[in-house]
Amino acid sequence: MSDPGRLDETGTLIFRRRLPGPIERVWAFLTEADKRARWLAGGEMELWAGGRVELRFLHAELTPHLEAIPEQHAELVDGHVMTGRITRIEPPHLLAFTWGENGDSPSEVCFELGTDGDEVSLLLTHRRLADTDATRVSVAAGWHTHLDILADRLAGRTPQPFWSTHTHYEAEYTQRLTWTEESPP
């Protein structure tokens, strides 16, 4: 597995990626609904602290590959909508928002961008994940798959199929994320 995410002792999931720039283009793929819909989820974002975030997930539309949805994710066949609020924003370097605001205790996703020559460094941090292996595995596999698609889109490549890639990463993260405190990644 290339560029695996890691889970720290506080239950925070962390991913690092190097992406083709410029930074303004990557920022647009995070914040503009039509571009974000090509790798993660469409939906509007009010780009100010406290602004509403709506993510409309349509996984079948992320890649040109037609494939069956895995049975364990069958409830997502028609898509899924998630809402949140922007907690921090510093264009084009930082975007953070609550994830799953309709739940009891939302987590928070933070994207931090930096420049390094023609490349953009991306640090994705997902804090306050539910304290279950199943949730952590699903979220890690999801982010890994979505970030692979983002990298492909920015590089002008056709992304791999979403669901088969996600299923592969679920198996990998099942091994990686069932750690004890004494055996970190």
N, C-alpha and C positions, 0 to 999 in steps of 0.2 A: 504494500500500500504506500503510495507516495504522499508525502506531507500529511501524515495523520494528525488529527486533533488530539489534544491531551486534556485530561481531567485533573484539576488540582484538588488539594485536600478540602477545599471549601465547596466542592461541587460545581465549580466553574469550568466550562468547556472552552478551550482556546484553540484557534486555528490561525496559522500564518500562511500567507500566500504572496508570491511575486507575480504581478500581472502586467500586461502590456499597457503603457500609458497612452496619453498623458493623464494626470490625476483628475482633470475636469471630466474626462470621458468616463473614468471609473465612477466618479461621483454621480454622474448622470445615470449610470446603470444601477446605482443604489436608490436614487431619489425620484426618477421619472418613471411613471407607471408603465408606459409602453416598453421601455428598455428593461425595467425590473421584471416585467411579465415574461421576458425571454429567458430568465434564468432562475427566478425565485417565485414571485407572485405579483400580479397587477394590483390595482387599487390605489386610491389617492393618499397622499401624505401632505399634511399641513406643515410646512417646513419652518416651524418655530417651536421653541420650548413650550410644551403643553399642547401642541398641535395633535390632531387626531391622525392615527395611522390605520389604514384598512389594507389588509393583505388578502387578495383573492387567489387562492392556490388552485391551479388547473394543471396538474402534473402531466397529463396526457399531451398538453400543448407545448411543453418545454423543449421537446426534441422532435424531429421528423419521424422517429421510429414508432411504429404501432406495436403495442404489446399489451398483454393482459395485466390487469392490476393484481398484485398478490392478495390472496384471500384475507390476510390479516389487516390489509389496508382498504378493504372493499368499501368501507363507509366514505372513502375519498373519491369514489368513481365520478361523482358529479361536481367535485371540487369542494373547497372548504374556505370559509371566511374567518379571519382572525382580526381582532382590533387591538389597538394599543394607543399609547401616548408618547410623543417625543419627550425624552427626559433631558437630552443635551444635543446641541447642534452647533457646529463650527465649520461652515462650508469652506473649502472642500475637504476638510481633514477629519471630522468627527461627526458621527450620527449614532445616537443611542435612543432606543425606545423600548417600552414595555412590550412583552411578548405574551399574548394570551390574556389580555385584560379581562376577558369575560370569565376567567377562572377565579378561584379563591385567592391565590397569591401569584400574581404574574411574575414571570422571570424578566430579565432584561438582556437585550442584544445590543452590543456596541461594535460599530465598525470604525476603525482608525486607519487613516490613509496617510502615507508619506511618500516622498519621491526619492528615487535613486537612479539618476540618469534617465533613461527612457522608460524605466520600470516604475511601478507603483507597489509599495509594500502595503499589504492589507493585514491587519490584526483584527480578527473577529473574536469577541469575548461574549459568551452566553452565561450570564450569572443567575443564581438562584433557581437552578433546575430542580425539579422534583427529585426527591431522594430515593429513586428506584432504579435498578439496573435497566429495566425495560424502557423507561423514559429516556435515560441517558444514552442508551444504545440507539434508540430511534432518532433522537435529536442529533447525535453525532453522525450517524449514517446520512441523515437528511442534509445537514450542513455540508458534509463532505461531497455528497452528490451535487448539491446546488452550486458549491464553489467550483467544482470541476466544470460544470456547465458554464458558469460565468467566465472562467479562464478560456474555455473553448470559444465562447461568443466573442470575447475581446480579441482573441487571436485569429478570428475569422475561420475557425474550424467547425465542423459539424459535431455537436455533442453526442456522446454515447447515450443509449436508451436510458430513460430515467429509472424505471422500476427494476430492471435487471441489475443496473449499477447499484441502486439503493439496497437491493437484497444482498448483493455481494458485500457491500460495506457493513450491513447489519451483522453478517456472520463474522467479519473481521473485528468489529467493535464489540461484539459479544465476548470475544476472547480478550480484547484489550481493556474493556471498561468494567470488568468484574474483578476489580482490584481490591486488595485490602490496603490499609494505610501503610503497611510495611512493604508493599510491592507496587510502587507507582510505575507508570509507563516508561 
